[in-house]
Amino acid sequence: MRFRLTIGRRIGMGFGLFIFFALLVVILTNRTLERSRGINDEINNVYSPSVDALVRLRNLTVNAHMLIKHWALLESRADAPEKTNLVELTNKELPQLLDRIDTLMADWEHSEVALMGQITVEMRELFALHDRIKGLLPSLESYSDPFIHMERNDIAEEGGPLDQSMKKVLDDLDRLLEMQEGKRKALGGGMIRSFDSLKFFVLYMGIGLVIVGAIAAFFIVRGIVTPVQRLRSVLIGLGRGVFPRTKVRTTNDEIGDMSKALTSLVDGLRRTTEFSHAVAAGDFAANYQPLSDEDMLGHALLKMRDELGQRERILEMKVVERTEEVVRQKEEVERQSRKIEEYYNNVTDSIRYAKRLQDLILPSEERVRELLPDSFVFYQPKDIVSGDFYWVDQVEGRIAFAAVDCTGHGVPGAFMSLIGHNGLNQAVREQGAGRPSAVLKVLNKLAFEALHKGREESLMRDGMDMALCNYDPDRRVLEYAGANAPLYLVRGGEVTRFLPDKRPIGSFKLDGQDFTDHRILLEPGDMVYIFSDGYADQFGGPKGKKFMYKRFRDLLLEVSRYPAASQSSMLEEAFRGWRGIHEQVDDILVLGMRA
């Protein structure tokens, strides 16, 4: 069988050689780099820090020796700079440096560790002499004692015990430094030799890669790229619907096989184009010969011709029927749309009228400013009508105000708010300026009777969360009681929480249970906030999570520094920024008052 040099074999041989040399370069380079990295890590992490630490230890020891000699031989006060410097060096710098050297010793050889241990013992002896001199000469008067004078001369004289001990420490330190420095230089030489080897591998193997790549590129361009470029130009023309004007050349390889197939394809496309034009012109009797029995496209075109002729006749009949049906459906849709729009407008008008009725129960802005001059109300219903409402009134010389969150929102919440408002007015009339807990107890009874009348208690879960305050502006005394609604007090840059009773209004019988009163003595500048849970429960932010009460307290702490009239707009702006594209999930109510 004649050997055929196919495209795959050509590419495989060329790239096989290239990959072989490339892998060889990568392996040798990686080994060299790993060896160099290990040497470099040993130098940078062990010997360079060790040499630096030992040099510093030698310098500090010499400096300490000079200072103790000065202490011993020159009369000076206890607070002299030389003495204080020596104490600082001995008590702080030297222990820190010895701790550092002790850490580095983990990577030293046994002989180096043993020598350092010997140096440590010698340094203890040396600094014991230091301590002896310090004990003999603690003050300026001690220099006048003749016996101390003789003893300190014996220790600190030239060539005496102090100098001898110092010489032993320095000699051993120099030996250890010489050992460490020698190893560092040896490792540096090894790294240089390693990089010389790397240079050799990269240079000569790189030249080999260039030669192999050039040879592979030459044969690929000659035997593959040039014929493929010719086929490419033909295919690009076919992609634009232009048939080639000259016959495609063939070769004895895969590209030649593709050239023969492309020639056959061009002939078939010409005949297909002529057949398609005939069918498009309505000639359903036009003849077409497929390329072979397996020519799926050719047989599909013949089947398409027959089916198009039949469907044309059927479609002509269906067009008339469908046109009549579409006209009837269009008229029915328009009629239903008008009816739905009429229902929607009626419901919307009713809800808007209900909102006007609901607005009547809320105190006006003028009334709120009259009773609470330095205050604000941030009120933003989720729907047209709201389940939240606020209440402000003057009762026997005191200012009573409340923030109420009824079950639900929209129309159900609005009905609950009417029940709550009427019940609150009735409870306040019964209790007058009494304690807020007593008002909540009466309101709970009224709401429970209204919501559970004639029903089982377990079937109704409706109720109200409420924060009720009774404020005496002359004495700055605020009484608060809450049903699932806390009160926040901002004073001196801190937020104090007054927790409510964990039960809502109207969903339980009291059976002897009372609400809890909180009596608060306000100071000038204090900010008091009561609110519903809508602000803290709003989803938003970059991750679509709830605002949460911690972030709400931080926000109140931030805005409390500003006038009350500005805080409402600041809360609204922060709410819009947090909500972003998310839908508002509940009614929102925040009432703030400054003492």
C-alpha positions as CSV (number, residue, x, y, z in Angstrom):
1,M,0.0,0.0,0.0
2,R,1.4,3.4,-1.0
3,F,2.3,5.6,2.0
4,R,0.1,8.7,2.1
5,L,1.5,11.8,3.9
6,T,-1.7,13.1,5.3
7,I,-2.3,16.5,6.9
8,G,-2.6,14.9,10.4
9,R,0.8,13.2,10.0
10,R,2.5,16.4,8.8
11,I,1.1,18.4,11.7
12,G,1.7,15.6,14.2
13,M,5.4,15.3,13.2
14,G,6.0,19.1,13.3
15,F,4.3,19.7,16.5
16,G,5.6,16.5,18.1
17,L,9.2,17.8,17.7
18,F,8.2,21.2,18.9
19,I,6.4,19.8,22.0
20,F,9.3,17.5,22.8
21,F,11.8,20.4,22.9
22,A,9.4,22.7,24.7
23,L,8.8,20.0,27.4
24,L,12.5,19.5,27.7
25,V,13.0,23.2,28.2
26,V,10.2,23.5,30.7
27,I,11.4,20.5,32.8
28,L,15.0,21.7,32.9
29,T,14.0,25.3,33.7
30,N,11.6,24.2,36.4
31,R,14.2,22.0,38.1
32,T,16.7,24.9,38.0
33,L,14.2,27.4,39.3
34,E,13.1,25.1,42.1
35,R,16.7,24.6,43.2
36,S,17.3,28.4,43.0
37,R,14.2,29.1,44.9
38,G,15.2,26.7,47.7
39,I,18.6,28.4,47.9
40,N,17.1,31.8,47.9
41,D,14.5,30.9,50.6
42,E,17.3,29.5,52.8
43,I,19.3,32.7,52.4
44,N,16.4,35.1,52.9
45,N,14.6,33.2,55.6
46,V,17.5,31.8,57.7
47,Y,21.0,33.2,57.1
48,S,20.4,36.8,56.1
49,P,18.1,37.5,59.1
50,S,20.5,35.5,61.4
51,V,23.5,37.5,60.3
52,D,21.6,40.8,60.7
53,A,20.4,39.8,64.2
54,L,23.9,38.7,65.3
55,V,25.5,41.9,64.0
56,R,22.9,43.9,65.9
57,L,23.5,41.7,69.1
58,R,27.2,42.4,68.8
59,N,26.6,46.2,68.4
60,L,24.2,46.3,71.4
61,T,26.6,44.3,73.5
62,V,29.5,46.7,72.7
63,N,27.2,49.7,73.3
64,A,26.1,48.3,76.7
65,H,29.8,47.7,77.6
66,M,30.6,51.3,76.9
67,L,27.7,52.6,78.9
68,I,28.5,50.3,81.9
69,K,32.1,51.5,81.9
70,H,30.8,55.1,81.9
71,W,28.5,54.2,84.8
72,A,31.3,52.7,86.7
73,L,34.2,55.2,86.1
74,L,32.4,58.6,85.7
75,E,30.4,60.0,88.5
76,S,26.8,60.9,87.4
77,R,23.3,61.1,88.7
78,A,20.8,58.2,88.5
79,D,18.8,59.9,85.8
80,A,21.8,60.7,83.5
81,P,21.1,59.9,79.8
82,E,23.9,57.3,79.7
83,K,22.3,55.4,82.6
84,T,18.8,55.6,81.3
85,N,19.9,54.4,77.9
86,L,21.7,51.4,79.4
87,V,18.6,50.5,81.4
88,E,16.4,50.7,78.2
89,L,18.9,48.7,76.2
90,T,19.3,46.0,78.9
91,N,15.6,45.6,79.8
92,K,14.0,46.0,76.4
93,E,16.1,45.9,73.3
94,L,18.4,43.0,74.3
95,P,15.6,40.7,75.4
96,Q,13.6,41.4,72.2
97,L,16.6,40.7,70.1
98,L,17.5,37.5,71.9
99,D,13.8,36.3,71.4
100,R,14.2,37.0,67.7
101,I,17.5,35.0,67.6
102,D,15.9,32.2,69.5
103,T,13.2,31.9,66.8
104,L,15.8,31.9,64.0
105,M,17.8,29.1,65.8
106,A,15.1,26.6,64.7
107,D,16.8,26.5,61.3
108,W,20.4,26.5,62.4
109,E,22.8,23.5,62.6
110,H,23.5,21.8,65.9
111,S,27.0,23.3,66.1
112,E,25.7,26.8,65.6
113,V,22.9,26.3,68.2
114,A,25.5,25.0,70.7
115,L,27.8,28.0,70.1
116,M,24.8,30.4,70.6
117,G,24.0,28.6,73.8
118,Q,27.5,29.2,75.0
119,I,27.3,32.9,74.0
120,T,24.0,33.1,76.0
121,V,25.7,31.8,79.2
122,E,28.6,34.2,78.7
123,M,26.2,37.1,78.3
124,R,24.5,36.2,81.5
125,E,27.8,36.3,83.3
126,L,28.6,39.6,81.6
127,F,25.3,41.2,82.5
128,A,25.6,39.9,86.1
129,L,28.7,42.1,86.4
130,H,26.6,44.9,85.0
131,D,24.0,44.4,87.7
132,R,26.8,44.3,90.3
133,I,28.1,47.7,89.2
134,K,24.5,49.1,89.1
135,G,23.9,47.8,92.6
136,L,27.2,49.4,93.9
137,L,26.5,52.8,92.3
138,P,22.8,53.5,92.4
139,S,23.2,57.2,93.2
140,L,25.6,60.1,92.9
141,E,26.5,59.9,96.6
142,S,27.6,56.2,96.3
143,Y,30.6,57.3,94.2
144,S,32.1,58.9,97.4
145,D,32.3,55.6,99.4
146,P,35.9,54.5,99.3
147,F,35.1,50.8,99.7
148,I,32.6,50.9,96.7
149,H,35.3,52.9,94.8
150,M,37.8,50.1,95.3
151,E,35.4,47.3,94.4
152,R,34.1,49.1,91.2
153,N,37.7,49.7,90.1
154,D,38.5,46.0,90.5
155,I,35.6,45.1,88.3
156,A,35.7,47.9,85.6
157,E,39.4,48.5,85.4
158,E,41.1,48.0,82.0
159,G,41.6,44.3,81.5
160,G,39.6,43.5,84.5
161,P,36.7,40.9,84.8
162,L,34.3,43.1,82.9
163,D,36.6,43.5,79.9
164,Q,37.6,39.8,80.0
165,S,33.9,38.7,80.0
166,M,33.2,41.1,77.2
167,K,36.1,39.7,75.1
168,K,34.8,36.2,75.5
169,V,31.3,37.2,74.3
170,L,32.6,39.1,71.3
171,D,35.1,36.4,70.3
172,D,32.3,33.8,70.3
173,L,29.9,36.1,68.5
174,D,32.5,36.8,65.8
175,R,33.0,33.0,65.4
176,L,29.3,32.5,65.0
177,L,29.0,35.4,62.5
178,E,31.9,34.0,60.5
179,M,30.1,30.6,60.3
180,Q,26.7,32.1,59.3
181,E,28.3,34.5,56.8
182,G,30.3,31.7,55.2
183,K,27.2,29.6,54.7
184,R,25.4,32.6,53.2
185,K,28.2,33.2,50.7
186,A,28.4,29.5,49.8
187,L,24.6,29.4,49.1
188,G,24.9,32.6,47.0
189,G,27.6,30.9,44.9
190,G,25.3,27.9,44.4
191,M,22.5,30.1,43.2
192,I,24.8,31.9,40.7
193,R,25.9,28.5,39.3
194,S,22.2,27.4,39.1
195,F,21.3,30.5,37.1
196,D,24.3,29.9,34.8
197,S,22.8,26.5,34.1
198,L,19.4,28.0,33.5
199,K,20.9,30.5,31.0
200,F,22.5,27.6,29.1
201,F,19.3,25.6,28.9
202,V,17.2,28.6,27.9
203,L,19.7,29.8,25.2
204,Y,20.4,26.5,23.4
205,M,17.1,24.9,23.8
206,G,15.4,28.2,22.7
207,I,17.5,28.1,19.5
208,G,16.4,24.5,18.9
209,L,12.8,25.5,19.4
210,V,13.1,28.3,16.9
211,I,14.7,26.0,14.3
212,V,12.0,23.3,14.8
213,G,9.2,25.9,14.6
214,A,10.6,27.4,11.4
215,I,10.8,24.0,9.7
216,A,7.3,23.0,10.9
217,A,5.9,26.4,9.8
218,F,7.5,26.0,6.3
219,F,5.9,22.6,5.6
220,I,2.5,23.6,7.1
221,V,2.4,26.7,4.9
222,R,3.5,24.9,1.8
223,G,1.3,21.8,2.2
224,I,-1.7,23.0,4.2
225,V,-2.2,26.8,4.5
226,T,-1.9,27.6,0.7
227,P,-4.5,25.0,-0.4
228,V,-6.7,25.9,2.5
229,Q,-6.6,29.6,1.5
230,R,-7.9,28.6,-1.9
231,L,-10.7,26.6,-0.4
232,R,-11.4,29.5,2.0
233,S,-11.9,32.0,-0.9
234,V,-14.3,29.6,-2.6
235,L,-16.3,29.0,0.6
236,I,-16.4,32.8,1.4
237,G,-17.8,33.4,-2.0
238,L,-20.4,30.6,-1.5
239,G,-21.3,32.2,1.9
240,R,-22.2,35.3,-0.1
241,G,-24.1,33.3,-2.7
242,V,-21.4,33.7,-5.4
243,F,-20.3,30.5,-7.3
244,P,-16.6,30.1,-8.2
245,R,-15.7,31.0,-11.8
246,T,-12.8,28.5,-12.1
247,K,-12.5,24.8,-11.2
248,V,-11.1,24.0,-7.8
249,R,-7.7,22.3,-7.9
250,T,-7.3,18.9,-6.2
251,T,-4.3,17.3,-4.4
252,N,-3.5,13.8,-3.1
253,D,-4.5,14.4,0.5
254,E,-7.4,15.3,2.7
255,I,-7.5,18.8,1.2
256,G,-7.8,17.2,-2.3
257,D,-10.7,15.1,-1.0
258,M,-12.4,18.3,0.3
259,S,-11.7,20.0,-3.1
260,K,-13.5,17.2,-5.0
261,A,-16.4,17.3,-2.5
262,L,-16.6,21.1,-2.8
263,T,-16.8,20.9,-6.6
264,S,-19.6,18.4,-6.4
265,L,-21.3,20.7,-3.8
266,V,-21.0,23.7,-6.1
267,D,-22.7,21.8,-8.9
268,G,-25.5,20.6,-6.6
269,L,-26.0,24.2,-5.3
270,R,-26.4,25.5,-8.8
271,R,-29.1,23.0,-9.6
272,T,-30.7,23.5,-6.2
273,T,-30.8,27.3,-6.8
274,E,-32.4,26.9,-10.2
275,F,-35.0,24.5,-8.8
276,S,-35.8,26.8,-5.9
277,H,-36.4,29.7,-8.2
278,A,-38.8,27.6,-10.2
279,V,-40.8,26.5,-7.1
280,A,-40.8,30.1,-5.8
281,A,-42.3,31.2,-9.1
282,G,-45.1,28.7,-8.6
283,D,-43.9,26.0,-10.9
284,F,-44.6,22.9,-8.8
285,A,-44.0,20.7,-11.8
286,A,-40.3,21.6,-12.0
287,N,-37.8,18.7,-12.2
288,Y,-34.9,18.1,-9.9
289,Q,-32.4,15.3,-9.7
290,P,-30.8,14.6,-6.2
291,L,-27.0,14.1,-6.0
292,S,-27.4,10.5,-4.7
293,D,-29.9,8.2,-3.0
294,E,-28.5,9.5,0.4
295,D,-29.0,13.2,-0.7
296,M,-31.3,14.2,2.1
297,L,-31.5,17.8,1.0
298,G,-32.4,16.8,-2.6
299,H,-35.2,14.5,-1.5
300,A,-36.4,17.0,1.0
301,L,-36.7,19.6,-1.8
302,L,-38.8,17.3,-3.9
303,K,-41.0,16.6,-1.0
304,M,-41.2,20.3,-0.2
305,R,-42.3,20.9,-3.8
306,D,-45.2,18.4,-3.6
307,E,-46.3,19.6,-0.1
308,L,-46.2,23.3,-1.1
309,G,-48.5,22.6,-4.0
310,Q,-50.9,20.9,-1.7
311,R,-50.7,23.4,1.1
312,E,-51.2,26.3,-1.2
313,R,-54.6,25.0,-2.1
314,I,-55.5,24.2,1.6
315,L,-54.2,27.6,2.8
316,E,-56.4,29.5,0.3
317,M,-59.5,27.9,1.9
318,K,-58.3,28.4,5.5
319,V,-57.4,32.0,5.0
320,V,-61.0,32.9,4.5
321,E,-62.1,30.8,7.5
322,R,-59.5,32.2,9.8
323,T,-60.1,35.8,8.8
324,E,-63.7,35.5,9.9
325,E,-62.7,33.9,13.2
326,V,-60.1,36.5,14.0
327,V,-62.6,39.3,13.4
328,R,-65.0,37.6,15.9
329,Q,-62.3,37.1,18.5
330,K,-61.0,40.6,18.2
331,E,-64.5,42.0,18.9
332,E,-64.9,39.7,22.0
333,V,-61.5,40.7,23.4
334,E,-62.3,44.4,23.0
335,R,-65.5,43.9,24.8
336,Q,-63.9,42.0,27.7
337,S,-61.1,44.7,27.9
338,R,-63.6,47.5,28.3
339,K,-65.5,45.5,31.0
340,I,-62.2,44.8,32.9
341,E,-61.1,48.4,32.7
342,E,-64.5,49.6,34.0
343,Y,-64.2,47.2,37.0
344,Y,-60.7,48.3,37.7
345,N,-61.6,52.0,37.6
346,N,-64.6,51.4,39.9
347,V,-62.4,49.5,42.5
348,T,-59.6,52.1,42.3
349,D,-62.0,55.0,42.8
350,S,-63.5,53.3,45.8
351,I,-60.0,52.7,47.3
352,R,-59.0,56.3,46.7
353,Y,-62.2,57.5,48.4
354,A,-61.4,55.2,51.3
355,K,-58.0,56.8,51.5
356,R,-59.6,60.3,51.8
357,L,-61.7,58.9,54.7
358,Q,-58.6,57.3,56.3
359,D,-56.7,60.5,56.0
360,L,-59.4,62.2,58.1
361,I,-58.5,60.1,61.2
362,L,-54.8,61.2,61.0
363,P,-53.9,64.4,62.8
364,S,-52.9,67.2,60.5
365,E,-49.4,68.5,60.2
366,E,-50.5,71.8,61.9
367,R,-51.9,69.8,64.8
368,V,-48.8,67.7,65.2
369,R,-46.5,70.8,65.1
370,E,-48.8,72.6,67.6
371,L,-48.6,69.7,70.2
372,L,-45.0,68.5,69.4
373,P,-43.2,71.6,68.0
374,D,-39.8,69.8,67.4
375,S,-41.0,66.6,65.8
376,F,-41.5,64.8,62.4
377,V,-43.6,62.0,60.9
378,F,-42.3,59.8,58.1
379,Y,-45.4,58.0,56.8
380,Q,-45.3,56.0,53.6
381,P,-48.1,53.4,52.9
382,K,-47.3,50.4,50.7
383,D,-50.7,50.7,48.8
384,I,-53.2,53.5,48.4
385,V,-54.6,52.9,51.9
386,S,-52.5,51.8,54.9
387,G,-52.6,49.5,57.9
388,D,-50.3,51.9,59.9
389,F,-51.5,55.1,61.5
390,Y,-50.2,57.7,64.0
391,W,-52.2,59.4,66.7
392,V,-51.5,62.7,68.6
393,D,-53.7,64.5,71.1
394,Q,-53.6,66.7,74.2
395,V,-55.1,65.0,77.3
396,E,-55.4,67.0,80.6
397,G,-52.3,69.1,79.9
398,R,-50.2,66.2,78.6
399,I,-49.3,65.2,75.1
400,A,-50.3,61.7,74.1
401,F,-49.0,60.2,70.9
402,A,-48.8,56.7,69.4
403,A,-47.5,54.8,66.4
404,V,-49.8,51.8,65.5
405,D,-49.1,48.9,63.1
406,C,-52.3,46.9,62.2
407,T,-52.3,43.4,60.8
408,G,-51.9,43.5,57.0
409,H,-51.7,46.4,54.7
410,G,-53.8,47.9,51.9
411,V,-57.6,47.6,52.2
412,P,-57.6,44.9,55.1
413,G,-55.0,47.0,57.0
414,A,-57.1,50.1,56.5
415,F,-60.2,48.5,58.1
416,M,-58.1,47.4,61.0
417,S,-56.7,50.9,61.4
418,L,-60.3,52.3,61.7
419,I,-61.0,49.8,64.5
420,G,-57.7,50.7,66.2
421,H,-58.2,54.5,65.9
422,N,-61.8,54.4,67.3
423,G,-60.8,52.1,70.1
424,L,-57.8,54.3,71.0
425,N,-60.0,57.4,71.2
426,Q,-62.5,55.5,73.4
427,A,-59.7,54.1,75.7
428,V,-58.1,57.5,76.2
429,R,-61.5,59.1,77.1
430,E,-62.0,56.4,79.7
431,Q,-58.4,56.7,81.2
432,G,-57.7,60.4,80.6
433,A,-54.1,61.3,81.4
434,G,-53.6,57.9,83.1
435,R,-50.7,55.5,82.6
436,P,-50.2,54.3,79.0
437,S,-50.3,50.7,80.2
438,A,-53.9,51.2,81.4
439,V,-54.9,52.7,78.1
440,L,-53.4,49.7,76.3
441,K,-55.3,47.3,78.6
442,V,-58.6,49.0,77.8
443,L,-57.8,49.2,74.1
444,N,-56.9,45.5,74.1
445,K,-60.3,44.6,75.6
446,L,-62.2,46.8,73.1
447,A,-60.3,45.4,70.1
448,F,-60.6,41.8,71.3
449,E,-64.4,42.2,71.6
450,A,-64.6,43.8,68.1
451,L,-62.5,41.2,66.4
452,H,-63.6,38.0,68.2
453,K,-67.2,38.7,68.8
454,G,-69.2,35.5,68.1
455,R,-66.0,33.7,66.9
456,E,-63.6,31.2,68.3
457,E,-60.4,32.9,69.6
458,S,-58.2,30.4,67.7
459,L,-59.7,31.4,64.3
460,M,-58.6,35.1,64.5
461,R,-55.0,36.2,64.5
462,D,-55.6,39.9,63.7
463,G,-54.4,42.6,66.0
464,M,-52.2,45.7,66.4
465,D,-48.7,46.5,67.4
466,M,-48.6,49.9,69.2
467,A,-46.2,52.2,71.0
468,L,-48.1,54.7,73.2
469,C,-46.5,57.7,75.0
470,N,-47.7,60.2,77.5
471,Y,-45.5,63.3,77.6
472,D,-45.4,66.1,80.2
473,P,-43.4,68.9,78.4
474,D,-43.1,71.1,81.6
475,R,-41.3,68.4,83.6
476,R,-39.9,66.6,80.5
477,V,-41.3,63.3,81.8
478,L,-42.2,60.7,79.2
479,E,-44.3,57.5,80.1
480,Y,-44.3,54.7,77.5
481,A,-46.0,51.3,77.2
482,G,-45.7,49.1,74.1
483,A,-47.4,46.1,72.5
484,N,-44.8,44.5,70.2
485,A,-43.5,48.0,69.4
486,P,-40.3,49.3,71.1
487,L,-39.2,52.9,71.8
488,Y,-35.7,54.2,71.0
489,L,-34.1,57.1,72.9
490,V,-31.0,58.7,71.4
491,R,-28.9,60.6,74.0
492,G,-25.2,61.5,73.9
493,G,-24.4,59.5,70.7
494,E,-26.0,56.3,72.1
495,V,-29.3,54.5,71.4
496,T,-31.2,53.2,74.4
497,R,-34.0,50.6,73.7
498,F,-37.1,50.4,75.8
499,L,-38.6,47.0,75.1
500,P,-42.4,46.4,74.8
501,D,-44.5,43.5,76.0
502,K,-44.4,40.6,73.5
503,R,-48.1,40.5,72.8
504,P,-50.2,42.5,70.3
505,I,-53.4,44.4,71.0
506,G,-56.7,42.6,70.3
507,S,-55.4,39.1,69.7
508,F,-55.6,37.7,73.3
509,K,-57.6,38.0,76.5
510,L,-55.9,39.8,79.4
511,D,-56.8,37.3,82.1
512,G,-54.9,39.4,84.7
513,Q,-52.0,40.3,82.4
514,D,-51.1,44.0,82.4
515,F,-48.8,46.0,80.1
516,T,-45.6,47.5,81.4
517,D,-45.0,51.2,81.9
518,H,-41.6,52.8,81.4
519,R,-41.0,56.2,83.0
520,I,-38.3,58.3,81.3
521,L,-36.9,61.6,82.5
522,L,-35.8,63.4,79.2
523,E,-32.9,65.8,78.9
524,P,-32.7,68.7,76.5
525,G,-31.8,67.5,73.0
526,D,-32.9,63.9,73.5
527,M,-34.6,62.3,70.5
528,V,-37.5,59.8,71.0
529,Y,-38.5,57.5,68.2
530,I,-41.5,55.2,67.9
531,F,-42.2,53.2,64.7
532,S,-43.8,50.3,62.9
533,D,-41.7,47.3,61.6
534,G,-42.0,48.3,57.9
535,Y,-38.7,50.1,57.7
536,A,-36.6,47.3,59.3
537,D,-38.3,44.6,57.3
538,Q,-37.7,46.2,53.8
539,F,-35.7,44.1,51.4
540,G,-32.9,45.8,49.4
541,G,-29.2,46.6,49.4
542,P,-26.7,44.9,47.1
543,K,-27.7,41.4,48.3
544,G,-31.5,41.9,48.5
545,K,-31.6,41.3,52.3
546,K,-33.7,42.9,55.0
547,F,-32.7,46.3,56.4
548,M,-32.8,44.9,60.0
549,Y,-33.1,46.7,63.3
550,K,-29.4,47.1,64.0
551,R,-28.9,49.1,60.7
552,F,-32.1,51.0,61.5
553,R,-30.8,52.0,65.0
554,D,-27.5,53.2,63.4
555,L,-29.5,55.2,60.9
556,L,-31.5,56.9,63.6
557,L,-28.3,57.6,65.6
558,E,-26.9,59.3,62.5
559,V,-30.0,61.5,61.6
560,S,-30.7,62.4,65.2
561,R,-27.9,65.1,65.0
562,Y,-30.0,67.1,62.5
563,P,-33.2,69.1,63.1
564,A,-36.3,67.1,63.4
565,A,-37.8,68.8,60.3
566,S,-35.0,67.4,58.2
567,Q,-35.0,63.9,59.6
568,S,-38.1,62.8,57.7
569,S,-36.5,63.5,54.3
570,M,-33.2,61.9,55.3
571,L,-35.1,58.7,56.3
572,E,-37.0,58.8,53.0
573,E,-33.8,59.2,51.0
574,A,-32.0,56.4,52.9
575,F,-35.1,54.1,52.4
576,R,-35.2,54.7,48.6
577,G,-31.4,54.1,48.4
578,W,-31.8,50.7,50.2
579,R,-34.9,49.6,48.4
580,G,-33.6,50.2,44.9
581,I,-35.5,48.1,42.4
582,H,-37.2,46.0,45.1
583,E,-40.9,46.4,45.9
584,Q,-42.0,48.0,49.2
585,V,-43.1,45.1,51.4
586,D,-45.1,46.9,54.1
587,D,-46.5,50.2,55.3
588,I,-43.8,52.4,56.9
589,L,-44.3,54.8,59.9
590,V,-41.6,56.6,62.0
591,L,-42.5,59.3,64.5
592,G,-39.7,61.3,66.1
593,M,-39.8,63.9,68.8
594,R,-37.0,66.0,70.4
595,A,-37.2,67.0,74.1
